[in-house]
């Protein structure tokens, strides 16, 4: 429910703060007084386009703040806020603020947290419903009629939505499988050749890396082997270093006792022979470790080159060949067994289609039954509104299968016949504004128990009617406002008299600028305003007496 509206520098309004309560609130004033400005300001807070023309002349910006009751946990408003990352404390009122700058651009805030105008438009339908003679967003819009009928009948469309999602999902899976099968069939010959080639090659995980490492090791051995052989000949050959040292040692042994220095020399040669022997042992060990089989090297190189050649052919890395073989084998198996898979998916799709059709037909039957009840409820409101000859019908018609959706297989539209024998036509095609107003009111009264937005606004819905019809409209509006909040912009004294709160909208000119103001009226002021509405500029005693009579039932 809308509890407060604060307006700053909007068109002719310099500063205005209004409080609202439950029940029927009426807004009156002379033509041109600025009643539409209030609705424009509220529309701005609800995400309407931020036109710079709304900014009062000479002001830097316009600002509107609308305050609503705290949204209930799990409500559409609370969910939308949560999905957009906005926080609100339990029980905290909902504050929507919109600012429009005179030089262009606008900003929006929800409970002082920055928000987009799109979010405000998302919240709006759950907060306020505005109905006017030319409002094509509400009851006049056929796109919303199906949802209104479902709400009236308290129909749960969840089962149909689930069945529709399952059906479309099965169709998508079948389409994908058929596309893959068609593509695979076109590639069948290539797949058979590629799988056969890879199976013959039989690539193993990590094989290419192991082959490359082993090949590199053998190539290093091949290069070092000759060098080691040359070293061995230098050390162990008949003319090698170790042989020469041994000969020198034998000669020194014969003459070492001739001088002390010769004994030391012999000892040094013995040490050299020992070190040289150790060097020879290590060289022999290395030669043995680096020994390789040329045939093995050739075999490893042949295998390595085959792996790399096939990898290049398929534009993958050699280590990816085992996975490629598995993928291509799976595709080939799918081609060979694809018929069975598609047959299974076809059966699943047909079953899902049948399940959706059954659920949607049950929903259609429930809608048809509910349409009859809604027709009776609306027609029961038409006679008091002096639409005795009019008839109302809720048309539930089947849609083409291509248009079936999560909401079912029906198109729902409200239609009326305003004269006996006249054919039914869409509600929006009613020519008379007065008749249209009363039809909308009758429908809204019939649908009232089904909830909707917390605040209903009727903008001059009583235009063009008077007398008993206006009284009937006022009585219906008052009944609709019981336990709810209803705001009515009206020119009808009969409607104004029914209000539980009365706001007077008027222009004031101080000799320099013109401003629009809004004044809450007390009982005496209400009588004077309703008398003015009855008699015009000059209020007569008879008008005051009539105003009193109108106010007494209220």
Buried (B, 14 or more C-beta within 10 A) or exposed (E): BBBBBBBBBBBBBBEBEBEBEBBBBBBBBBEEBBBBBBBBBBBBBBBBEBEBEBBBEEBEBBBBBBBBBBBEEEEBBBEBBEEBEBEBEEEEBBBBBBBBBBEEEBBBBBBEBEBEBEBBEBBBBBBBBBBBBEBEBBBBEBEBBBEBBBBBBEBEBEBBBBBBEBBBEBBEBBEEBBEBBEEBEEBEEEBBEBBEBBEEBEBEEEBBEEBBEBBEBBEEBEEEBEEBEEBBEEBBEEEBBBEEBEEBBEEBBEEBEEEEEBBEBBEEBBEBBEEBEEBBEEBEEBBEEBEBEEEEBEEBBEBBEBBBEBBEEBEEEBBBBBEBBEEBBEBBEBBEEBEEBBEEBBEBBEEBBEBBBEBBBEBBEBBEEBBEBBBEBBBEBBEBBBBEEBBBBBBBEBBEEEEBBBBBBBBBBBBBBBEEEEEBEBBBEBEEBBBBBBBBBBBBBBBBEEEBBBBBBBBBBBBBBBEEBBBBBBBBBBBBBEEBBBBBBBBBBBBBBBBBBBBBBBBEEEEEEEBBBBEEBEEEEBBBBBBBBBBEEEBEEEBBEBBEEBBEEB
